[in-house]
């Protein structure tokens, strides 16, 4: 069986993390599509195992959370009827938690934008932290129960909701992103510092993901 050399593996991975698609990576490196996909899956598994083992007892003070949309196979509206409702076909969300001081990704989770996934995500975050933190999320409702279940009262938690301006006649069909015209913050539990109720850092991290991984690319 042919096996990629270490140098060629590095070139394939470098091409992928710099924002090239799988097919573009194949053209650039000469590797077969199946080979690139297998290497990507193997690397992802190794990275996930390393993160799970290493990122423990973290001394974070402030954590920001958000979700980033992508799709697998087809966009939700284009998924064939016989495949609807099956995970891996249609909308896929990546939940991300970022340390606001070090910019370390404390935890991430790929799945649905639902209560069970919110609970799993928050439980994983709580298991990695060394002490009480200030936590900020957007206004996504599943966060409320998930944070309560994972942290109890041992967290300073606030939400930040963005207010968007959309022309009344174009709101449902407009192509360009709606303009953010303000924000609202809500203290949910504990005593969060108003100066640090923010999701700006994690949203900037999500933009980096969109710019560097083709699967996440969308209108921005």
N, C-alpha and C positions, 0 to 999 in steps of 0.2 A: 504494500500500500504506500502511495506517495504521501510524504509528510512535509508540511511547510517548514522551512528553516526558521530559526529564531529571528533572523533579520527580516524575513518576509512577514512574519507574524507582527513584528513591531510596525512595519510599514502599513499593513492592513489596519491595525488598531489606530495608528496615528491618523490615517485618512478618515476613519469613522468619527473619531472624537473631534476632528476639525470641521465637521459638518458636511462631509460628503455622503451621498446616498450609497446604498449597497451596490447598485449597478455601477455607479461612478468609481467606487473603490475597486470593483472587479476590473474595470478598464485601466485604472491607474497602476494596479499591481500585477495584473495577469492571473489572479486567483479566481477560481470558479465561484459562482454565486453560493452554492451549497457549502463550500469550504469557508467562505466569509461568514455565513450565517451560523455555522457550527462554532467557529472561533468566537463570534460575538456572544453566543449563548454560554459557552464555556467560561469566557472572561466574566460575563455578568454573574454567573454562579460563584466564581472565585471571589469577586469583589464583594458580593453580598455576604458571603461567609466571613470574609475579613472584617467587614464593617460590623457585623453582628458580634463578632468576638472581641473587637478592639474598642469600639465606641461604647464604653461602660463607665459609670461613675464620673460623668462629665461635670465639670464645675461651671456650667453655664449660669448666667444671671438673667438673661432675657432671651426668650425664644419666640420667633414669629412663624406662623403656619399659613399655608395657602394650598390651593389645588390647581393643577395645570392640565388643560384638556388636550387630548389627542384622539386618534381613532385607529382601529385595527381592522384590516380587511376592507372595510368600507365605512363611510360616514353613516350614522344611525339611520338617517332617512332613506339610505340606499341599500340597507341590509335586506337580503331576500327573506321572504316571510318564513321560510323553513329554518332560518338561522337566528331569527329575532329572539331575544331573551337569553341567548347563550353568551357567556363572558368570552371576550376575545373577538367578538364580531360587533363592530359599532363603536360607540363612545368608550374611551378608556381614560381614567383620571389618575394622575400621579400626585399623591399627597406629599408635601415637603415641609420639613421643620428646620429652621435655620437659627443658629446662634447669632444674635445680632452683633455681638462683639468680635467674634473670631471668624464669622461667616462659614462656620462648619455646618454641613448638613447633618443634623443630629439623627434624623430618621426620615425614611421615605417609604411609601407604600403605593403599589399600582393596583387599581381596582375600580370599583364603582363609587359614585359620589353619593353614598348612602349611609344610614345610621350604623350598620354593622362594620363598615370599613372605617368610619370615623372613630368608632370605639376601639377597633384594633390598632389604629394609628396612634391614638392618644395613649393607650396602654403601653405601647412600645416606647413612646417618648418618655413617659413617666419612669419606665424601668431603666432608662439610660442616664438619668440625672442624679447628681450627688446631693442636691438640696433644693429648697424651695426656689421657684423662678417666677418672673413675670412673663405671662403668656399672652400673646395677641393673635387673634384670628380674624377672618372676615365675618360677615353676618350669617354664614351658612348655618342653618338651624341644627343639623345633627351634631355640630361641635358642642352645643350646650350640655346635652346629656353625656356625651363622650368624655368631656373634661371633668364633669362631676364624678363619673364612675371611675376614672383613672386616677384623679388627684385628690378627690374628696375636698376638704377645706384647705389642703396644703398647697395652694397656688394663688398667685395674684393675677387674676384673669380679666381681660377686657376684650371687647370686639370693636372693630373699625369697619364701618360701612361706607362705601363710596356712593355719591349721588351723581347720576348721569343726566345730562340734558340731551333729549332726543326730540327732533321736530315731530309734532303729532302725526303728520301725514306720512312720515317716512320711517317711523320707529320700527315697524316689523320687517321692512324690506331694505333698509339702508345698507350700503356696502362698507362705507368708512366707519371706523370705530366711533362710538358715541363719546362726546366730550365729558370728562369728569369735571363737575362744577363745584364739588365740595365733599366733605366727609362728616360722618357722625360717629362719635365714640360712646361706648356704653361700658361702665364698670359692672362686671358680672359677679365676681366674688373676690374676697381678699381686699388688698389695698394697692392696686396698680398705680404706678407713677404716671400721671397724665403726659409728662414730657416724653415718655417712651412707649406710648400706645401707638404702634405703627406696624405696618406690614410692608414698608417700602423696600427693606433689604431683601426679603424673601421674594417679593415681586420682581426685583431686579435680577435675582438669581434665576427665576423662572424665565425671564427674557434671555438670559445667557443660554439656558437649556434650549429655548426655541431657535436661537441663532446658530447653535452648534450641533443640533441633532435634527436631521431632516424630517423625521417622523413628527416632530413637534411644531414644524413650521406652519404658520397660518398668517392671516392678516393681523398686523401688529401696529 
